[in-house]
Amino acid sequence: MPDDKVEEVAKNLAKVIKQSHEGRNELQMSNSAQDHWAQVYPELTRDYPGILGAVTSRLEAHARRLALTYAQLDGAVRIEIVHLEVGAGFLSVRL
């Protein structure tokens, strides 16, 4: 990656970190994201037998953490559906 791109990414990341420390104690889900979460939660918490079950256990917790991370990196004021979808998509889960 060219040095100028590395610097750009570093500056953007520093900005996001600064924003996350400035007065925001909690990043809530938007109403539409909460509704979406309620719809997909049963699929994320479904039990699977054997090794698949071991690999997918706590999938909902991981998807939510990734959604939070993406929302923070996006500079969002709340977690939106797109953040949930990207977080779950990273885990190869179709919402």
Sine and cosine of phi, psi and omega as CSV:
sin_phi,cos_phi,sin_psi,cos_psi,sin_omega,cos_omega
0.00,0.00,0.73,-0.68,0.00,-1.00
-0.88,0.47,0.51,-0.86,-0.05,-1.00
-0.83,0.55,-0.63,0.77,-0.03,-1.00
-0.91,0.42,-0.55,0.84,0.05,-1.00
-0.95,0.31,-0.62,0.79,0.05,-1.00
-0.88,0.47,-0.68,0.73,0.02,-1.00
-0.90,0.44,-0.65,0.76,0.01,-1.00
-0.89,0.45,-0.71,0.70,0.03,-1.00
-0.89,0.45,-0.68,0.74,0.00,-1.00
-0.89,0.46,-0.67,0.74,0.02,-1.00
-0.90,0.43,-0.69,0.72,0.02,-1.00
-0.90,0.45,-0.66,0.75,0.02,-1.00
-0.91,0.42,-0.66,0.75,0.04,-1.00
-0.88,0.48,-0.63,0.77,0.03,-1.00
-0.89,0.45,-0.70,0.71,0.01,-1.00
-0.89,0.45,-0.68,0.73,0.01,-1.00
-0.90,0.45,-0.67,0.74,0.02,-1.00
-0.88,0.47,-0.72,0.69,0.01,-1.00
-0.87,0.49,-0.62,0.78,-0.04,-1.00
-0.93,0.36,-0.34,0.94,0.01,-1.00
-0.99,-0.11,-0.08,1.00,-0.06,-1.00
-0.99,-0.15,0.99,0.13,0.19,-0.98
0.98,0.20,-0.15,0.99,0.04,-1.00
-1.00,-0.07,0.93,-0.36,0.00,-1.00
-1.00,0.03,-0.51,0.86,-0.09,-1.00
-0.59,-0.81,0.68,-0.74,0.05,-1.00
-0.95,-0.30,0.94,-0.33,-0.06,-1.00
-1.00,0.00,0.33,-0.94,0.13,-0.99
-0.99,0.17,0.59,-0.81,0.13,-0.99
-0.92,0.38,0.25,-0.97,0.02,-1.00
-0.86,0.51,-0.67,0.74,-0.01,-1.00
-0.92,0.39,-0.59,0.81,0.04,-1.00
-0.93,0.38,-0.61,0.79,0.05,-1.00
-0.89,0.45,-0.68,0.73,0.03,-1.00
-0.89,0.46,-0.69,0.73,0.02,-1.00
-0.89,0.45,-0.68,0.73,0.01,-1.00
-0.86,0.51,-0.68,0.74,0.02,-1.00
-0.88,0.48,-0.55,0.83,0.01,-1.00
-0.96,0.28,-0.62,0.79,-0.10,-0.99
-1.00,-0.06,-0.25,0.97,-0.05,-1.00
-0.82,0.57,-0.71,0.70,0.00,-1.00
-0.85,0.53,-0.62,0.79,0.02,-1.00
-0.93,0.38,-0.62,0.78,-0.02,-1.00
-0.94,0.34,-0.43,0.90,-0.05,-1.00
-0.98,-0.22,0.10,1.00,0.00,-1.00
-0.90,0.44,0.67,-0.74,0.02,-1.00
-0.99,0.12,0.70,-0.71,0.08,-1.00
-0.86,-0.51,0.62,-0.79,-0.01,-1.00
-0.98,0.21,0.31,-0.95,0.15,-0.99
0.91,0.42,-0.54,-0.84,-0.09,-1.00
-0.90,0.43,-0.57,0.82,0.04,-1.00
-0.88,0.48,-0.65,0.76,0.04,-1.00
-0.89,0.45,-0.64,0.77,0.02,-1.00
-0.91,0.41,-0.63,0.78,-0.03,-1.00
-0.96,0.29,-0.57,0.82,-0.08,-1.00
-0.99,-0.13,0.04,1.00,0.00,-1.00
-0.90,0.45,0.62,-0.78,-0.01,-1.00
0.90,0.44,0.43,0.90,0.00,-1.00
-0.84,0.54,-0.64,0.77,-0.02,-1.00
-0.89,0.45,-0.62,0.79,0.01,-1.00
-0.92,0.39,-0.65,0.76,0.02,-1.00
-0.92,0.38,-0.67,0.74,0.01,-1.00
-0.88,0.47,-0.65,0.76,-0.01,-1.00
-0.93,0.36,-0.64,0.77,0.04,-1.00
-0.90,0.43,-0.67,0.74,0.04,-1.00
-0.91,0.41,-0.63,0.78,0.05,-1.00
-0.87,0.49,-0.67,0.74,0.05,-1.00
-0.88,0.48,-0.71,0.70,0.00,-1.00
-0.88,0.48,-0.71,0.70,0.01,-1.00
-0.90,0.43,-0.62,0.78,0.03,-1.00
-0.89,0.45,-0.67,0.74,0.03,-1.00
-0.90,0.43,-0.71,0.71,0.02,-1.00
-0.90,0.43,-0.47,0.88,0.03,-1.00
-0.98,0.20,-0.22,0.98,-0.05,-1.00
0.97,0.26,0.34,0.94,-0.05,-1.00
-0.96,0.28,0.42,-0.91,0.05,-1.00
-1.00,-0.03,-0.17,0.99,0.08,-1.00
-0.40,-0.92,0.31,-0.95,0.05,-1.00
-0.98,0.18,0.81,-0.59,-0.01,-1.00
-0.94,-0.34,0.14,-0.99,0.00,-1.00
-0.82,0.58,-0.68,0.73,-0.04,-1.00
-0.85,0.53,-0.60,0.80,0.01,-1.00
-0.93,0.37,-0.64,0.77,0.05,-1.00
-0.89,0.45,-0.69,0.72,-0.02,-1.00
-0.92,0.40,-0.64,0.77,0.02,-1.00
-0.93,0.37,-0.67,0.74,0.03,-1.00
-0.87,0.49,-0.71,0.70,0.02,-1.00
-0.95,0.30,-0.56,0.83,0.01,-1.00
-0.89,0.45,-0.58,0.82,0.06,-1.00
-0.88,0.48,-0.52,0.86,0.01,-1.00
-1.00,0.02,0.14,0.99,0.00,-1.00
0.88,0.48,0.66,0.75,0.05,-1.00
-0.91,-0.41,0.75,-0.66,0.03,-1.00
-1.00,-0.03,0.85,-0.52,0.05,-1.00
-0.99,-0.11,0.00,0.00,0.00,0.00
